Amino acid sequence: MTQKDITFVADFLTEHFNEAPELYNRKGKYFNVERVGQYLKDEDDDLVSPPNTEGNQWFNFLKNSTHLKESPLLFPYYPEKSLHFVKRQMEGVIDRCLQKPADVIGKSVHQAVCMSLYKTSQSEDSTPQLFKLPFLWNDKTSNIHYVLFTILENSISKIHILRRHTDTSRSVSNGILAVDFGNFLNNSINESSDSRCYSCLDAHFYDDETVTVVLKESVEQEGKERVLAQLPLS
C-alpha cells in the first residue's frame, strides 16, 4: 500500500469511528456507523448520523416560500429516517391515492353479456387450464372490440373470435365464431386429413382487417412444420 492509501483509510476511520459519547445511552451504538449503510437499514429507528442540510439550496428555497412551505403536493422530508422508512411512507400515500379511483372505476364496471364457452368438473383442483391466448384488439374505425382465444380441450385446431360493439346497447352479427385450421394447408382433397393437421400456437391482430397466426403440425414427429399465416378477417 502507498502512503496515500494508508492516509485515506486513516481519515475514513477518524471520520466515521470516533467515539460518540452522546450515543452511549443507545444499545450497541457507541460509534458512528458508515454514513451510507445507515440509510439502507430496514428499521424505524432514527439515523445515527443524520445528514447536515445546512446550506442546501432546496431546503432554503422551501423555508423562504410562503406557499410551498405547507404545500400538500410536496412529500414531507424525514431527515432522521432511513430510506426504507421513507419508502414505506410513500407506498402508503400512493395506496391511498389509488384507492378512490379503484372504487369509482370498480363501481362503474358492469356485465354486458354472459356466454358459456365450456364446462369443467366441479372439483377446482382437477380443472385444467382450457382458455388460452386471450388477445384483445379494439377497432376504433368500426367501434368493435375483439378477443382472440383458443380452447384446448378438444378444439386445438380452432381459434375463436369474439366481437362486441363498444356501445354495449348495440349488438353485432356473428358475435362469436371459430376458425378451424385443421388441414386447410393440404395440397389436394385426396390427402389424408390426419397427415397434415395444424394447431394454433399464437394469434394476434395485425391490423383492423388482418389476423396473424402461428401454426404447427399436430403430428408428433421431429422437425414439425411451423407456418406463419396472415388471414383476412372477412
N, C-alpha and C positions, 0 to 999 in steps of 0.2 A: 504494500500500500504506500502511496505517496503521502507526504506531509499534508498535502491539501485534502486527501481523503480522510485522514485522521482528524484534521481540524473540522471538517464537515460533520463527521459523526459526533465529535465532542460538542459542537454547537447544538446539534439536534438534541442530545441528551440534556444539555444545560437548559435548553428552552422548554422541553416537554416533561422532564422528570425531576424538576426541582421539588423540594419538599413544599407542601402547601398546608400550613397549619390550619387555615380556615376550613379545610376539608377533613380534619381529624375526626370530627363527630359523625362522619359518614362511614358506613360499613365498607371496608375494603377500598376506600378512595383516598389513599394517602398521597398519591402523586397525580399530576396532570396526565391524562391519557393523550395519546396521539390525536391531534385535532380533527383529522378526517374520520377515523374509525368511530368516534363518538356519535356522529350523525347517522351511522348505519345500524346502531343497536335498536332492536325491536322492543323497546320498553318505553314507559311513560315518564320515567324519571327525568329530572332536569339535566341539561348538559353540564358536564364537569367544567368545561372551558367554553362558555358561550362566546359567540363572535362579538367583536368590537364594531359597532355600527357608527361610531363617531366619524363624521365627515362623509358619510355615504350620501351621494347626491340625491338618490331616490327618496330616502327617508327624510332628508331635509326638505325636499320638494313637497312631500305629503304633509309634513309637520306645518309647513307655512301656507298650505292651501286650505282655505275655509271649507270649500265644497267637497274636496276629496278626503279630508281627514276622517269623516264619519260615513263615507260612501258605502252602501251595502254591496256595490259592484266589485269592490276590492277585497280579495281574500285576506283575512287577518294574518298578521305576521306573529310567529311564536319564536322569538329569539332564544328561548331557553329549552326548546324541544328538538328532538331528533327528526330526521326526515320520515321515519316510519310513523311517528305521531302525526305529522302534518299530512301524510298520505291518507291515514285513516280519517282525519278530519275532512279532507277534501272529498273522499269517497262518500262520506255521509251527506255532504252538501249536494253532490251530484245525484245521489239516490233520491233525495227529497225533490230536486228539480225535475227529475224524470217521472216521479210518481203521479203527478197531476196529469200530464199528457197521456200517460199509460191508462189512467182511469177514464179519461174522456174518450180516447180512441177505442178502448175496450167496450164502452157502453154504446158506441156508435156502430159497432160491427154487428150484423145480424145475418142469419142464414137465408140465402136467396133460394136455394134449391137443394134437394137431397135425392141422391140416386144410389141404388145398391150395385156395387161393382162385382163383389164375390162374397161367398160365405166361408167362414172358417169354423173350426171346432170351438167348443165352449171353453176349453182349457187354455188359458193365456200362455202357459209355459210351452205348449206344443204348437202354438200358432207360428207358422213360418212367415218370413217377410215376402209378401207377394207383390206389393206395389213398388215399382222400380222406375228410375229415370224420370221423375217428375220435372219437366222443364216448362217454364212459363213464358208466354210471349203476348205482348199487347199490340194489336194492330190499331194504331191511332187513326188511320185513314177511315176504316170502317167501324171503329169503336167495338172491336171484337177481342175478347180475351181468350187465349188458347192455353191448354195444358196438354203436353205430350207425356205419355207414360206407357209402361208395359205391365202386364200381369203375368207372373211367372208360372203359375200352376199348370195350365195345360194350353197355353197360347203364347209360347216363347217366340213364335214366328210372327206375332202380330204386334203392331204398335197402335195404341188407342189415341184418338184426338178428341178432346173435349173442348167445346167452344161455347162461350156465353157472351151476351151483349153486356157492355159495361153499364148500361142503364138496366138495372135489374127488373124493371117493369116490362121490358121488351124481351122477346124470345127470338131464337134463330133456328133455321131449319137444320136438321141433322145435328142436333146438339152434341151427340157423341157417336163416333163411328170407329171402326177398326180397319187397319190396312194389313193384309196378310202377305208377307214376303215369301212364304213357303218355297215354291220352286219357280218363281216368276223369271229367274235368270236362265232357265233351261233353254237350250237352243232349239228344241223341237218338242212337239207334243208326245213324241214317241219315247222321250227319256223317262226313266223311272222317277216317280215323284219322290222316292227316298234317296235317289242318288245325289241330288244337289238341293238339299233343303237348307234354308238360311234362317237364322235368328238375328234379332236386333241387339247389338251391343250398346249403341248410344244413338240419340236423336236430338237434334236442335233445329230451331228455325234459322234458316239462312237469311231470309228477309220475309216480308209480308206474304209472299206468294210461293216460297220455296222451303221445303224441309230437307235437311241433310241428315242422312242416316249412315251408321257404320254397321255392316252386316258381316256375319261369319257363317261358315258352313257348320251345320249341326252334326255332321258325321265325325265321330271320334277317330281322328287319324292325324298323322304327322303332316305339317305344312297345310293346315286348314286355310282355305282361301278367305281373305278379307276383302270386302267391297265397300267403297265409299260411293254412295248414290245421292244424287240431287233429284228430289221428286217435287213436281209441281203440286201445290195444294189442291188445285182444281181436280 
